Amino acid sequence: MDDPVAASLFVSWAHDDGAEKEALMARLAFGALSGVRLTWWEDSDLLLGADWNEEIQNRLAACDYGLLLVSPSFLASSYIRNVELPSLLGPGRGRALPVMLKKVPLDGSFDLRGLATRQIFTGAGGRAFTQTARSGREQFALALTSQIRSRVLRDAA
């Protein structure tokens, strides 16, 4: 049996969206995937006394993918806009995995900060995670997990 493809994710999210981020991340079935081994890091994992900016910069540089939890607060965050997105979307990177956590209009009324040309994961009917009925959130997370797996395996081929 072949060794699984290992990939690390940097989870980029707005702190205003903490409860929604937790609800989504708790449903992602990374440990059950075949053929890939996914690990993730988010700034909630910072240790007491750590230089948070330096640690985030190091994690951004080392990650294989950025899991971008898109929301109005995400797009409004100056740190995400000025530090995280340039690192994840900059030249030679391009491994951003944007997910519509909360509804953001895609009609040009919001500045998508470089995400306008990216395929943003949504649930059935183009719904954001928070627009998905509670009974459908498991399916949203399973479909997202499957899409991430497919992307990692494709990139490794």
NUKE-671115 format. One record per residue: residue in one letter; x, y, z of N, C-alpha, C in turn. Coordinates in steps of 0.1 Angstrom, whole numbers, plus 2048, in hexadecimal, padded with zeros to 3 digits. Atoms other than C-alpha are relative to their C-alpha. Layout:
BEGIN
AXYZXYZXYZ;...
This chain:
BEGIN
M8087F480080080080080980C800;D7F97F480180D8227F77FE80980C;D8017F67F581583C8117F680B7FC;P8097F58047FA85781380880D7FD;V7FA7F38048028798047FD80980C;A8017F77F58098918217FE80E7FB;A8027F28037FD8B581F7FC80880D;S8037F87F57FB8D18387F780C7FC;L8097F58037E08EC83980280B80A;F8007F47F87E290F8477F1805800;V80E7FC8007BF9188527FF810803;S8017F28007B993D84B7F1804803;W80E7FD7FC79A94B85D7FF80D808;A8027F47F878C96B86D7FB7FC80E;H8048037F278996A8937F1803803;D80E7FE7FE7669788907F87F37FD;D80780C80575D9568808047F4808;G7FB80B7F876B94089C7F67F5802;A80A80A7FD74B92D8A47FD7F87F3;E80380680D74492687F80C7F87FB;K7F480780376891C8798017F3807;E80080C7F87669038957F67F67FC;A80B8098047458F58898047F97F3;L7FB80680D7558EF86680B7F6803;M7F48087FF7768E28717FD7F3808;A80480C7F87668C988A7FA7F67F7;R80780A8097548B986D8097FB7F5;L7F780580A7718B58558077F3804;A7FC80E7FC77A89085480E7FD7FA;F7F380280679F89484B8067F2804;G7FA80D7FC7A98758607FA7F47FA;A80680C80679285E84D8037FF7F1;L7FD80080F7A086682A80A7F57FD;S7F68098057B284C8168098067F6;G7F77FB80A7D185480380780D803;V7FA7F37FC7D8875814800801810;R7FF7FD7F17E388083780180F801;L8017F17FF7D88A483E80280480F;T7FF7F97F37E38B985B7FD80F7FE;W8027F18027DA8DD86280480780C;W7FC7F77F67E58FA8767F780D7FF;E8077F37FF7D291988180580880B;D7FA7F87F67DB9368967FB7FE80E;S8058047F37C69288B380B7F7806;D7F68097FB7E49108B680C807806;L7F57F87FB7FC92C8C08027FD80F;L7FD8027F280E9258E180180D807;L7FF7F47F780E93D8FE80E8067FE;G7F37F98018299578F98077FF7F3;A7FA80180D83094E8D57FF80D7F9;D8017F58098389698BC7F67FC7F5;W80B8058098179658AA8028047F2;N7FE7FD80E82097888B80B7F87F9;E7F58098058419658867FB7F27FE;E80580E80183094488C7F67FF7F4;I80980080C81494C8738088017F3;Q7F87FE80D82D9578598087F27FD;N7F980D80284193685E7F67F57FC;R80A80A80482192185C7FB8027F1;L8047FD80E81793383C80A7FC7F6;A7F580480983992D82C8017F17FF;A7FE80F8008389088357F47F87FC;C80C8088038148FE82D8007FC7F2;D80280480E80B8EB80E7F38077FA;Y80C7FA8047E88FB80C7FB80A80B;G8087F77F77D491781B7F27FE7FF;L80E8027FF7B190F8267FA80D804;L8057F27FE7A09318237F1800803;L80E8007FC7809348367FA80E7FE;V8047F38057709518237F3804806;S80C7F97FA75796983380280F7FE;P7FE7F280075198E83480B804809;S7F67FD7F676799085380E7FC7FB;F7F380480678397C84280580A7F6;L7FC7F680B78399482480380E806;A7FE7F37FA7839B283C80D800809;S7F58017F77A09A685180D8057FA;S7F37FA8067C09BB84B80B7F6801;Y7F58097FF7D799F8577FE7F57F5;I80280A80A7C79858408038077F2;R7FE7F980D7C799F82380F8037FE;N7F27FB8027EB9AB82980B7F5802;V7F680A7FD7FD98C8357FC7F27FB;E80480E8047EA96B8307FD7FE7F2;L80480280E7DB96F80E80C8027F6;P7F47FF8097FB97D7FD8097F4801;S7F780C7FF80E95F80B7FA7F47F9;L80780C8067F49458007FC8027F2;L8047FE80E7EB9557DF80B8057F7;G7F57F980780C9647D58077F77F5;P7F980780B8239597B88067F3806;G7FB80D7FC82C9347BA7F87F980B;R8088077F581292C7D57F47FA7F9;G80C8058077EF9287C67F97F4806;R80680C7FA7E590D7DE7F680480A;A80B7FB7F77C89207EE7F47F77FD;L80C8088007A990C7F67F5808807;P80A7F77F978E9267FC7F27F9802;V80D8067FC76E91B80D7F780C804;M8097F67FC74F9318117FA7FD80D;L8048027F374B9318367F2807803;K80C7F87FF73294D8377FD8077F2;K8047FB80D71F95C81980880D7FD;V7FA7F48067339768057FB8017F2;P8057FE80D7239847E680B7FF7F6;L7F680280B73697A7C67FC8087F4;D8057F780B7269967B280980C7FD;G7F77F58027449AD7B47FE80B80A;S8027F67F57369C17D280A7FF80B;F7F58027F67529B27E880D7FF7F9;D7F38028057779B47E28047F2806;L7FD80E7FC78098F7E380F7FE802;R7F28007FC7A59977E98087F57F8;G7F98098087B29827CC7F97F27FE;L80780D8017999667D07F57FF7F5;A80A7FF80B7829717B38027F67F5;T7FD80A80B79495A79B8017F2805;R7FE80E7FA79593C7B37F27FA801;Q80C8087FD77B9217B67FE7FF80F;I8038007F276B9267D87F67F5803;F80980B7FC75C9077E87F4805806;T80D7FE7F973790A7F07F87F3800;G80980B7FF71C8F27F97F68007F5;A80A80180A6FE8E87E67F980E7FD;G8077F48046EE9057D380980C802;G7F77F57FE70D91B7D980080680E;R8017FB7F270791E7FE80D7FF808;A7F58007F67209278187FD7F680B;F80280A7F57269108357F580580A;T80A7FB7F771192684C7F28027FA;Q80D8008066F59278337FA7F27FE;T80480E8026F39028327F87FB80D;A8088057F56D88F28488097F7809;R7F78087F76E78E18678007F17FB;S80080E8046DC8BF8588097FE7F3;G7F780180B6F18C783980E803802;R7F27FC7FE7118D38498097F4800;E7F780B80171F8B084C8037FD7F1;Q7FE80280E71A8AC82680980B7FA;F7F77F580572B8CE82080E7FC804;A7F28037FB7498C38358057F47F9;L7FB80C80874B8A18248048037F2;A7FD7FC80D74A8B080280D8087FF;L7F37F87FF7658C980C80C7F7802;T7F58097FD77B8AE81A8037F87F4;S7FD80880C77789A7FA8078097F5;Q7FA7F68097808B97E580E802803;I7F27FE7FB79F8BF7FA8087F47FC;R7F980C8037A989B7F68037FF7F1;S7FE80180F7A589C7D080A80A7FC;R7F67F68037B98BC7CE80E7FC804;V7F38057FB7D68AE7E38057F57F7;L7FC80B8087D788E7CF8048047F2;R7FD7FB80D7D68A07AE80D807800;D7F47F98007F28B77B880C7F7802;A7F58097FD80789A7C48037F77F4;A7FE80980C8038877A380A8057F6;
